[in-house]
Each structure stands twice: as C-alpha cells, then as structure tokens.
Amino acid sequence: MAEPSRAKYALILGGMSAFGPLSMGMYLPALPAISGDLHAGASQVQLSLLACTTGLALGQLVMGPLSDTYGRRRPLLVGVVLYALASLACALAPSAYALAALRLVQGLGGAAGIVIARAVVRDLFSGVALAKFFSLLMLVNGVVPVLAPVVGGQLLHVTSWRGVFVTLCAIGAALLVAAVFALPETLPRERRQPGSLPQTLRTFGGLLRDRTFLGFALSAALAFAAMFAYISGSSFVLQDVHHLSPQQFSLVFGVNSIGIVTMGQVNGLLVGKVDSRRLLAIGLGGNALGGVAVFASTALGLGLPALLPALFLTVASIGLVFPNATALALSSHRETAGSASALLGVLQFLIGGLVSPLVGIAGSDTAVPMGVVVGALSLSAVLVFATFARRPVERELTRPERRSG
C-alpha cells in the first residue's frame, strides 16, 4: 500500500478505534459540572460512566459478527451515525438517568468503530504488514487518552459540559464523512459468514476453544488491565499519596503515554526483522518486570524514584504488546476477523472494568492496592502467554510484508 493511502487509513481507523478514550476522557473533567447542573449526586452521574463502558463492550459483541455477515462498511456507518446522534442527544439530556441511558447508546455506536477498525486492518493487511500497521495505530491510541481530558478541560473554559458532547458529535460526524468518501468495503461477499445466531455462537465458541487465540487475547487483555489499573489509581497515588500537583501529574501521565507511542514505533521498525511472537514475549516480560517493580516500590515504600520508572516500564511495554498480540490473534482468523476483534475488545474492557475498583479498595491514602493489582495482572499475562500461546502461528508473520484482501 502506498504511503499516502496508509496514512489515510491510519487517520480514519485510528480515529474510529479511539471512540472509547474520546468518549470517556473528554467528559471526565465535566463530571462536577454535570452533577450540579442536573441536581444529581456523584453516584448518579458516575452511572453514565458505567453505561458508556457497558455499551462499548456489548456493542463489540454485536457489531463484530454483523461486520462478518454484512461487510464492514454498512455496520460501521450505522454505528458512527448512532454515535454522533447519541452524542448530540447527550448534550440535551434533562436528567442524570437520561444521560446514562443515552451514554449506553453512545457506547453501542462507538463500539462499531473500535471493533470494525481492527477487522478492516486484518482485511487490508497480513503478515508483517499487519503488525506494522497496528504499530502505526499506536500513534493515535497512545496520544488520545492523554489529550482527551486536556481538551475536555479546555472546552469547559469556553462552553458548558453540554458543549463537550456537541464536540464529540462533531468528531463523529467528521469521521462519518471520512469513512463515506475514503473507506471502501474491505470484505468481499464471497468471504462473508452466515448471519444466524447459532452460527455466531459457533464462531465465538470456536474462538474460545482456540488455545492460541485465547492465549494472545487473554495475555493482551491482562497487560491492558494492568495499564487500566494504573490509569484508575495513578491520580490518587501520585497526587494524594506522593503530593504531586495536577500539573506534575499531567507531566508524568504524558511521559508514560509518550513511552507507549515510542515503543509502538520501535515495534514497527523491528517487525519483519524479529519474530512477532518474540516481540510480544519481550513486551510481556517488560510489563511483568515493571509490574513487579510497581508492587515492590509501593509495598516497601520506596517513593517516587522507584515508582515512576516502574510505571513507565509497565505502560510503555504496551506499545510492544498491543500490536503484536492483536496481529497474532487475528492472523489465523481472516474470515471471522470481526468476531475475533470483538472478543479481543470485550476481554480488555471486561477484565479492566472488573479490576479497576480494586485499586481504591483501601482508600486514597495508600498505593499498595494499585501495586498489588498491577503486579498480579502483569505476571498473569506472562503466565497465560506461556501456557496457551505455544503453537506456532502463520509463518507469514515473519515474511516480508504484503497486502491481502
């Protein structure tokens, strides 16, 4: 694929895959304002967070198989339209419960972009090119979680929380226009799957019985959950326990995110020269080393000089884990890439959502729970990889890159 086309697809598909962090991050600074404006308690407003996360997870289970049956383009466009309209409706929400219901719909629509973007990449690329393109997407996926809260906070200086949702609607509309005019159908009719519920369940069952797929998917999800635990607990640990200012915390968060992006691009340079499975093993090893160091620094009270490098290693290693685990998991499931992509996404959201409350289980004045959770998850990722992902995958992942589809 020519470089201009590669850049075009990276921007469009990267934007689609960023619906999750955009929808969550831009709106976080507005939570107090929403609570006051809608005369709702903190728990009522936070219900909209749970609703959006639920929609993002469940929507992938629906949209992934639909894209295997009807092609990528139609479900994707329907999902993005739903996302844009739901975002606009959120701006008009009259109550906290109405906002939660609309956030669920917004998540369902955004899930189409996340899950189908990965499937489209699998349609367009194979082998080394597949892992390289997922590394390219790390540019977007690494930067958006950092910029989203910053943009949301700046928007609140010039508009209300409702304006944040209007902005999300505009982003969805822009991506819709880009997809309509620049993203063709990538799944030919002859490669589409039957669309019945029994067939969909059989497809998911087959994926769950595939030990190699499960090994790659679970190890990536556990490593991702370790990073999610860091995201959930770092603001309390770094500001309340270690007394960093908001500006200092933002700097630490930004440096760690730069680490993800940098390692993602290093991975893109190494893929094709080094086996993708080996790169994944290195990434998981770095993640585990960082996780153990996070646990040790928090349990022994070693302070920021030990904690900050440990967090950086834990987070930056995702730049190696995500592109290689995704490419390896999808490489053997070309015909059912939508369903396979759905399971990848759901496992990440499910495990991350389940463990994130554990980070604050002992209150905001101790960092030990975060250290325990991050360490346990990163070690579990290595154990799952070593146990399940033994069988060699397609040789094409070590061949010179080529385009398929």
C-alpha positions in Angstrom: 0.0 0.0 0.0 1.3 3.4 -0.9 2.3 5.7 2.0 -0.5 8.3 1.4 -3.1 5.5 1.4 -1.5 4.0 4.5 -1.6 7.4 6.3 -5.2 8.0 5.2 -6.3 4.6 6.7 -4.3 5.2 9.8 -6.0 8.5 10.5 -9.5 7.2 9.8 -9.2 3.8 11.5 -7.2 5.3 14.4 -9.9 7.9 14.9 -12.6 5.1 14.9 -10.6 3.0 17.4 -10.3 6.0 19.7 -14.0 6.4 20.3 -13.6 4.7 23.7 -10.9 7.1 25.2 -12.5 10.1 23.5 -15.9 9.3 25.0 -14.6 8.7 28.5 -11.7 11.1 28.7 -13.2 14.3 27.3 -16.1 14.1 29.6 -14.3 13.3 32.9 -13.4 17.0 33.7 -17.1 17.9 33.4 -18.4 15.4 36.0 -18.7 18.0 38.8 -20.5 20.5 36.4 -22.9 17.8 35.3 -23.7 16.9 38.9 -24.5 20.5 39.7 -26.4 21.3 36.6 -28.6 18.1 36.7 -29.0 18.3 40.5 -27.7 14.7 40.8 -25.3 13.0 43.2 -21.9 11.8 42.3 -23.0 8.2 42.1 -25.9 9.1 39.7 -23.5 10.9 37.4 -20.9 8.2 37.5 -23.6 5.8 36.4 -23.1 7.3 32.9 -19.5 6.1 33.0 -20.6 2.6 33.7 -23.3 2.9 31.0 -20.8 4.0 28.3 -18.3 1.3 29.2 -21.1 -1.3 29.0 -22.2 -0.1 25.6 -18.6 -0.1 24.3 -18.2 -3.7 25.5 -21.6 -5.2 24.4 -21.6 -3.2 21.2 -18.4 -5.0 20.1 -20.1 -8.4 20.5 -22.9 -7.3 18.2 -21.1 -5.2 15.6 -18.2 -7.6 15.2 -20.2 -10.6 13.9 -22.5 -8.3 11.9 -19.5 -7.0 10.0 -18.5 -10.6 9.2 -22.0 -11.1 7.7 -22.9 -7.8 6.0 -19.4 -6.5 5.3 -17.5 -3.8 7.2 -18.9 -0.7 5.6 -22.6 -0.8 6.5 -22.4 -1.7 10.2 -19.5 0.8 10.6 -21.5 3.7 9.1 -24.6 2.8 11.1 -22.5 2.7 14.2 -20.9 6.0 13.6 -24.2 7.7 12.8 -25.6 6.3 16.0 -22.6 7.6 17.9 -22.9 11.1 16.5 -26.7 11.3 17.2 -26.4 9.9 20.7 -23.6 12.4 21.5 -25.8 15.2 20.4 -28.7 13.8 22.4 -26.4 13.6 25.5 -25.9 17.4 25.1 -29.7 17.8 25.6 -30.1 15.3 28.4 -32.6 16.6 31.1 -31.5 14.3 33.9 -28.7 12.1 35.1 -30.6 8.9 34.3 -31.5 10.1 30.8 -27.8 10.9 30.3 -26.9 7.4 31.4 -29.3 5.8 29.0 -28.0 8.0 26.1 -24.4 7.2 27.1 -25.3 3.5 26.7 -26.4 4.2 23.2 -23.4 6.3 22.5 -21.2 3.4 23.7 -23.0 0.9 21.5 -22.4 3.2 18.4 -18.8 3.8 19.3 -18.1 0.1 19.7 -18.7 -0.3 15.9 -15.7 2.0 15.2 -13.5 0.2 17.7 -14.2 -3.4 16.6 -14.6 -2.9 12.9 -11.4 -0.8 12.6 -9.4 -3.8 13.8 -11.3 -6.1 11.3 -10.7 -3.7 8.4 -6.9 -3.7 9.2 -7.0 -7.5 9.1 -8.8 -7.3 5.7 -6.2 -5.0 4.3 -3.0 -6.4 5.7 -1.4 -9.7 6.6 1.9 -10.9 7.9 4.5 -8.3 8.8 2.4 -5.5 7.4 -0.5 -6.4 9.8 1.8 -5.9 12.9 3.4 -2.8 11.4 0.0 -1.1 10.8 -1.2 -1.9 14.3 2.1 -0.3 15.5 1.2 2.8 13.4 -2.3 2.9 15.1 -0.4 3.2 18.5 0.4 6.8 17.5 -3.4 7.6 17.8 -4.2 5.1 20.6 -1.3 6.4 22.7 -1.9 10.1 22.3 -5.7 10.3 22.5 -6.1 9.1 26.2 -3.7 11.9 27.2 -5.2 14.6 25.1 -8.9 13.8 25.6 -9.0 15.0 29.3 -6.9 18.1 28.4 -9.2 19.0 25.5 -12.3 18.4 27.7 -10.9 20.7 30.4 -10.1 23.4 27.9 -13.6 23.2 26.4 -15.1 23.9 29.8 -13.4 27.3 29.7 -15.4 28.3 26.7 -18.6 26.2 26.9 -20.6 24.1 29.3 -20.5 20.3 29.7 -23.1 20.1 27.0 -20.6 21.6 24.6 -18.3 18.7 25.3 -20.9 16.3 23.9 -21.5 18.6 20.9 -17.8 18.4 20.2 -18.0 14.6 20.4 -20.9 14.7 17.9 -18.8 16.9 15.6 -15.9 14.4 15.8 -18.3 11.5 15.0 -19.7 13.4 12.0 -16.2 14.2 10.7 -15.2 10.6 10.9 -18.5 9.6 9.2 -17.8 11.9 6.3 -14.2 10.5 6.0 -15.5 6.9 6.1 -18.2 7.6 3.5 -15.8 9.1 1.0 -12.4 7.4 1.8 -13.1 4.0 3.3 -14.2 1.4 0.8 -15.7 -2.0 1.6 -12.9 -4.4 2.5 -14.7 -7.7 3.0 -15.8 -9.3 -0.4 -19.1 -11.0 -0.5 -17.6 -14.4 -1.0 -15.7 -14.2 2.3 -18.7 -13.2 4.4 -20.2 -15.6 7.0 -23.8 -16.7 7.6 -25.6 -14.4 10.0 -27.7 -16.6 12.1 -27.5 -16.6 15.9 -26.4 -20.3 16.1 -23.7 -19.6 13.6 -22.5 -16.6 15.5 -22.4 -18.6 18.8 -20.5 -21.4 17.0 -18.0 -18.8 15.8 -17.4 -17.4 19.3 -17.3 -21.0 20.6 -14.6 -21.9 18.1 -12.6 -18.8 19.0 -12.8 -19.6 22.7 -11.6 -23.2 22.1 -8.6 -22.0 20.1 -5.9 -22.1 22.7 -3.5 -20.0 20.7 -6.1 -17.2 20.0 -7.1 -17.3 23.7 -3.5 -17.1 24.8 -2.8 -14.0 22.7 -6.2 -12.4 23.5 -6.0 -13.0 27.3 -2.4 -12.1 27.7 -3.0 -8.8 25.9 -6.2 -8.1 28.0 -4.4 -8.8 31.3 -1.5 -6.5 30.3 -4.0 -3.9 29.2 -5.9 -4.3 32.5 -2.6 -3.6 34.3 -2.3 -0.3 32.5 -6.0 0.4 33.2 -5.3 -0.2 36.9 -2.6 2.4 36.6 -4.9 4.9 34.9 -7.6 4.3 37.6 -5.3 4.7 40.5 -2.5 6.9 39.5 -4.3 10.2 40.1 -4.9 9.3 43.8 -1.5 7.6 44.3 0.6 10.4 42.7 -1.4 13.3 44.0 -2.8 12.2 47.4 0.0 9.8 48.5 3.0 11.4 46.8 1.6 15.0 46.8 2.3 15.8 43.1 0.5 18.9 41.8 -2.1 18.4 39.0 0.5 19.9 36.6 3.2 17.4 37.7 0.7 14.6 37.5 -0.2 15.6 33.9 3.5 15.6 33.1 4.0 12.1 34.4 0.9 10.9 32.6 2.1 12.4 29.4 5.6 11.0 29.6 4.2 7.5 30.2 1.9 7.9 27.2 4.9 9.0 25.0 6.5 5.8 26.1 3.6 3.8 24.6 3.8 5.7 21.3 7.6 5.4 21.1 7.6 1.6 21.8 4.9 1.2 19.2 7.0 2.8 16.6 10.1 0.8 17.7 7.9 -2.3 17.2 7.0 -1.2 13.7 10.7 -1.0 12.9 11.5 -4.4 14.3 8.6 -6.4 12.9 9.9 -8.4 10.0 13.4 -8.5 11.4 12.3 -10.0 14.7 9.5 -12.6 15.1 6.3 -11.1 16.3 5.9 -13.7 19.0 9.3 -12.9 20.3 8.5 -9.2 20.3 5.3 -9.9 22.2 7.2 -12.0 24.7 9.6 -9.1 25.3 6.8 -6.7 25.7 5.0 -9.0 28.2 8.3 -9.5 30.0 8.8 -5.8 30.3 5.3 -5.4 31.5 5.8 -8.0 34.2 9.1 -6.6 35.3 7.5 -3.1 35.5 4.5 -4.6 37.4 6.7 -6.4 40.0 8.7 -3.2 40.4 5.5 -1.2 41.0 4.4 -3.7 43.6 7.8 -3.6 45.3 8.0 0.2 45.3 4.6 0.6 46.8 4.8 -2.3 49.3 8.2 -1.2 50.6 7.5 2.5 50.5 10.5 3.2 48.2 9.0 6.5 47.0 8.8 8.2 43.6 12.4 7.5 42.5 11.4 3.8 42.3 7.8 4.1 41.4 8.0 6.4 38.4 10.4 4.3 36.3 8.4 1.2 37.2 5.2 2.8 36.0 6.9 4.0 32.8 8.1 0.5 32.0 4.7 -1.0 32.7 2.9 1.4 30.5 5.5 1.8 27.7 5.6 -2.0 27.2 2.0 -1.9 25.9 3.5 -0.4 22.7 5.0 -3.8 22.1 2.2 -6.0 23.5 -0.8 -4.5 21.8 0.2 -4.5 18.1 1.8 -7.9 18.2 -0.9 -9.6 20.3 -3.6 -8.2 18.1 -1.8 -9.2 14.8 -1.1 -12.7 16.1 -4.6 -13.3 17.4 -6.3 -12.1 14.2 -3.7 -13.7 11.8 -5.4 -17.1 11.8 -9.0 -15.8 11.7 -9.2 -13.8 8.4 -12.8 -15.0 7.6 -14.1 -14.1 11.1 -11.9 -11.1 11.8 -15.0 -9.1 13.1 -15.9 -11.7 15.7 -12.3 -12.3 16.7 -11.8 -8.5 17.1 -15.0 -8.3 19.2 -13.6 -10.9 21.6 -10.3 -9.1 21.9 -12.1 -5.8 22.8 -14.6 -7.4 25.2 -11.9 -9.2 27.1 -10.0 -5.9 27.5 -13.0 -4.0 28.7 -14.3 -6.8 30.9 -11.0 -7.5 32.8 -10.1 -3.8 33.0 -13.6 -2.9 34.3 -13.6 -5.7 36.9 -10.2 -5.0 38.4 -10.2 -1.2 38.4 -12.3 -0.8 41.6 -9.8 -2.9 43.5 -7.2 -0.2 43.1 -9.0 2.0 45.6 -10.2 -0.7 47.9 -8.2 0.6 50.8 -8.8 4.3 50.3 -6.9 7.0 48.6 -4.1 7.3 51.1 -2.2 4.1 50.2 -0.6 3.0 47.0 -0.3 -0.7 47.9 -3.6 -1.9 46.3 -2.5 -0.4 43.0 0.9 -2.1 43.3 -0.7 -5.5 44.1 -3.2 -5.3 41.2 -0.7 -4.1 38.6 1.9 -6.7 39.7 -0.6 -9.6 39.7 -2.1 -8.7 36.3 1.3 -8.3 34.6 2.5 -11.6 35.9 -0.7 -13.3 35.0 -0.3 -12.0 31.4 3.1 -13.8 31.1 1.7 -17.0 32.7 -1.2 -17.1 30.2 1.1 -16.5 27.3 3.4 -19.2 28.3 0.6 -21.7 29.0 -1.7 -21.1 26.0 0.2 -19.4 23.2 2.7 -22.2 22.4 1.6 -23.4 19.0 3.2 -21.5 16.1 1.0 -19.2 14.2 1.1 -18.4 10.5 4.6 -18.2 9.1 3.5 -15.0 7.2 4.2 -13.0 10.4 7.9 -13.5 9.7 7.8 -13.0 6.0 8.3 -9.7 4.1 5.1 -7.6 4.3 2.4 -7.9 1.7 -1.2 -6.8 1.2 -4.1 -9.2 1.0 -7.8 -8.8 0.6 
